[in-house]
Every structure is written in C-alpha cells, then in structure tokens.
Amino acid sequence: MGHINLTSPKQRTNPTRKWQLLDFISMVFFAIVILFFLLIFTPLGDSLAASGTQALIRSNAADPKQRHGLVALIESGKHPAIESCVTEAVDYMPCEDPTRNSQLSREMNYYRERHCPAPEETPVCLIPPPKGYHVPIQWPESLHKIWHENMPYNKLADRKGHQGWMKKDGPYFIFPGGGTMFPDGATQYIAKLKQYIPISGGALRTALDMGCGVASFGGHLLEDNILTLSFAPRDSHKSQIQFALERGIPAFVLMLGTRRLPFPASSFDLIHCSRCLIPFTAYNATYFMEVDRLLRPGGYLVISGPPVQWAKQDKEWADLQAVARALCYELIVVDGNTVIWKKPVGESCLQTQNELGLQLCDESDDPSSAWYVKLKKCVSQTSAINGEIAVGAIPKWPQRLKQAPSRATLIKNGNDVFEADTHRWERRILYYKNSLNLKLGTPAVRNVMDMNAFFGGFAAALTSDPLWVMNVVADRKPSTLGVIYDRGLIGVYHDWCEPFSSYPRTYDFIHVVSIESLIKDPFTGKNRCNLVDVLLEMDRLLRPEGTVLVRDSPEFIAKIDRISSSLRWKSTIHDKEPESQGRDRILVATKTYWALP
C-alpha cells in the first residue's frame, strides 16, 4: 500500500523554497529567544528600559517658557496639586540618567558618575510610588526583611541568592546577611576581621564600604557602633543602594571614576572593599591614592577578593602590594583572599620607601576639596590638616561626639562655636520632640537627612535614637564636614541646586535650617536656582508619610507653606523654642500617601 502524499504538486517540485521558509521561521524564533535572554539576564535590558523611562520623564517637562510660568504659579500658591510623573518614573534619579550617560566617555568610568540635567530640562511633577507600595518595615526588622513590592526587582535575588545576598520570600525580600566574599554571613566575616582590627571598643567609628552590594557588611557593623557609609554606582541589578536604604542602612549612589569622592580628607577610620573590583593600581595608582586621601592616619584598609591571591591575577596582586609599600602602609595580614593594611600616621617614609616614584601633592592642594574635583595623581598631605586626626589620637567613641576636634578651628572662634552649636541643638531637639508632635525617637523614623548640617549638631543630639543622619554640607559654605567625621558622624558635600544622588523614597525625615542660604549666591544676593525645584527634590527623596522640618525666616516659611499644598504636603507652622534668639519660625510638613489610579 502506497503512502499518502499531503504536499501539492507545486510544493513537491520546489523543495528549496520549503526549506527556506522553515529556516526563516527557525531563525526568527531563535532570535526572539536570544533577545529575551539579553533583556532579562544582561544590563542591556536595564539600559533600554531606562532609556525609555527617561524619554517619558523628559516628555513631562514643558518648554522653558512654559516651565517658568508653571513654577511661578506654584510659587505664588495659585496652582493646584502638581501632577504626577509617568508610571515609569518610580525610580527616577536625574543625575544618574542612563540615556545621557551612555553618550559619554567610558574612560575611568566617567559615564557612570554624576551628570545632572539643566534645571529647565527637569520635569515639574511628583514621582509616584510603585504599584502596591507599602510604608516600609521599621528598624531593626528591616535589616532582615523588606516589602517586595516597594522595589519589585528580582534580578539581584536571582543572581546572588546562592551567596546569601537576598532572597524572595512571599511578599518580602529577606537578607541572610551574606556577600560574594562572605556567603556564610557578614557576622562571621566581621568576627574574622576582629582578629586583626580593633572593631570593638570605640577606637574605630566611621567606615566606608566601596561597591557595597546590599550593604550587609555595614548593616552588621552597627552592632559594634561602627557607622558605615556604603556606596555603589547605579547598576543593572535594580538596585543595590535602593535595597540598602530600604533596609535602613546608610548608603549613597556613587562611582569612583574621574573625580574625588565627595568627602573630606581623613574621614574614615576603616575602608573596606569586598570584591568591589576597583582597579586600585590603574592610572598610576590614582584610585589607591584617593583611598589614601580618605583614610584617617592610623586607619585600616581591607580588600577582600580580586586581586588578593587570586588565580591569574599575580601581576595585579604584586602591583597592589608595591603601591601599599610605596605609601608606607603596614601589612597586618594576608588571610586567604583578604588583605589588611594600616595607614601610617606620618609621611616621612614616603621618600625613602617609594619604589614607584609617587609624589606628594603640592602644598597648595586642599585635600578636603572634593566637590567636582578631578582625581589627582599624587599623595594628599595629611599635614595640611591642622591638629590631631589620627586613629588613637582622637578620642574614642562616644567621647569624640561632643569634644571639639582640631578641625573646628578652621572657622573663627571654632571651639566656642562648636560648644554653642552642640548645646543649641540639644535644646532644640528636646523642644522638637516635646512640642511639635514629631516621630523622632520612634521606630517610624530611621533614615534622616540634614540638608544644611554645619557641625552636625542636629545629628549629634539624636545619637541615642534608633536612626542615622546623612549630614550634608553645601560646597559653597565653610568646609565643616571634616568636623562631622571627627565627631564620629557621616555625611557628604552637595550643592542643593542639583538633585541628590539617591533613589526616590529613601528618607523618613528631612531637616533643613535656612533653605534660602543654600540657593542664594552670597556675592550677588540672587537665587542660583528655584525654591520649587529644591522642594520637588526633597519630595522625591521623602517616603510617603515622611516628615519635612524647615527652620527659616517668617517670610521664607510663608513661601514654603504656599508651595507645600501643591506638593500634596500637609503643613503646620510653629514658633521656635522660647530660649532661642532671632526671628526663626518652623514649618513641619507630612508627605501624604497617594498613588496613581
């Protein structure tokens, strides 16, 4: 019996055409599969998504004339509630725009640094929360668990879950405390470091964690009263720093690229890199010299992971050791893939042990100048900082908090001003808590920002509360950030005419004294930027149901109060505490919890 042939006579005479069609269908199918994997499992998908998001956000900004008119209406109090940004803008960071940055040079990771849009290019709209957003879980439970829907990005959990970074567990992300170099947990890793470093006891207080992952290292160092500022760039994982801040751990979006990091010299007692993949010896060891600028004399540097005794990285490891020797660092230990060095207190040995020809920076260089300052291929001179700043020379924690450090004398009558500022903020915080019905001191407030910190007196008066404060010192004001670090607190330089390098919804409480002084040019008396843009940025950073406290002149408080209704804030105005001099008034505002329909 013959087989039945289901093809037409025409098809039987043209087998080539049949296979061409099948090949085309197969090719399309495999192309779709490959594209799917590229979009899901590589940074390309994030880049494309981010590009689309940024385009949608920019479409929300009117042309300059229309924008100016809209801002004027908002400032006058004659504009209703500002409209929400597009749904895709939930994680918008103006200065970390993948579309803009992708056009820039890759050299020394320049494209991953801050690059802010002009004010007229920024949208006048409110960043919405993601669908299903919850008020964050409170500290200390948040160290181990956060709501999944607040940042529903599974990529990091999928890629790093086996290393103990984080895992999805029902409606939560949970954080076992692990990392790439410490998959068994940060607690065990820190216990190992304690064999070589005086982590307990108060000798060390401020730490910097570079390329921090989800910041479990810094989170668990809090048990030893070490306050760690963790940083990483905006990345393809959606996103390390966002997870860290949601957990209630001090963190900041930052890239070590072509510029100095925005901290003063000799800020950190401990600097840590766990598989941060920073090429410390590249570009004539420029990155190592930047770490050296930031590390306090007598402080400790820990590098865990490549190139420390790492396979096929013998040259890189040898170069790293050579740079450390040239800078006279004391080798404490090499334990597996972890090396620990101690920075010398003086600079006298640099000339005698310098096998690489490294040079000291010129005496005219200010090692604490670090706002948009290019990295320098020279070793910063700690002798340029007057007084005792070395680990062991400054008081231990918590005594260092209230003792005027030598850097306070950088301003006239610095020691007296320091004492007066400390006592003033103790009185003010007591009044704020007792009379203004604030949530300070309760588990509802964990992440706090002081936008105009001066000596850090506001933060110092809150150290007994379960919170941390990001102290911001304006780059145009006296450089008092070094004093803040000498006290055992943390902070950054910033200019509030630009957006801050953090994700939306990352602070529970934002405090500022004299916004006017942050935006006004002290020489011309004119505003360098618009108050509305500064308040929009504060709203972007603030969590739903978070609090803003502004202390300013009656005229400026009235102006902010007019604008607050457009921001959907509920505000009240209060008198200052009875003991205070001056005309200050206080505005307290709560960001209402709203969502897109």
Secondary structure as UniProt FT lines:
FT   HELIX           9..12
FT   HELIX           15..41
FT   HELIX           43..59
FT   HELIX           64..76
FT   HELIX           87..89
FT   TURN            90..91
FT   TURN            94..95
FT   HELIX           98..101
FT   TURN            102..103
FT   HELIX           107..112
FT   HELIX           119..121
FT   TURN            131..132
FT   TURN            139..140
FT   HELIX           141..143
FT   STRAND          145..147
FT   HELIX           148..150
FT   HELIX           155..160
FT   HELIX           161..163
FT   STRAND          167..169
FT   TURN            170..171
FT   STRAND          172..174
FT   TURN            180..181
FT   TURN            183..184
FT   HELIX           186..193
FT   TURN            194..196
FT   STRAND          206..210
FT   TURN            213..214
FT   HELIX           216..221
FT   HELIX           222..224
FT   STRAND          227..232
FT   TURN            236..237
FT   HELIX           240..246
FT   TURN            247..248
FT   STRAND          251..253
FT   TURN            265..266
FT   STRAND          268..274
FT   TURN            280..281
FT   HELIX           282..294
FT   STRAND          295..304
FT   TURN            306..309
FT   TURN            311..312
FT   HELIX           314..326
FT   TURN            327..328
FT   STRAND          330..335
FT   TURN            336..337
FT   STRAND          338..342
FT   TURN            348..349
FT   HELIX           350..353
FT   TURN            355..356
FT   TURN            363..364
FT   TURN            367..368
FT   HELIX           382..384
FT   TURN            391..393
FT   TURN            397..398
FT   HELIX           399..401
FT   HELIX           406..410
FT   TURN            412..413
FT   HELIX           414..435
FT   TURN            440..441
FT   TURN            443..444
FT   STRAND          447..450
FT   TURN            451..452
FT   TURN            454..456
FT   HELIX           457..460
FT   TURN            461..464
FT   STRAND          468..474
FT   TURN            475..476
FT   HELIX           481..486
FT   TURN            487..488
FT   STRAND          491..494
FT   TURN            496..497
FT   STRAND          507..513
FT   HELIX           515..519
FT   TURN            522..524
FT   HELIX           531..541
FT   STRAND          542..552
FT   HELIX           554..564
FT   TURN            565..568
FT   STRAND          569..575
FT   TURN            578..579
FT   STRAND          585..591
//
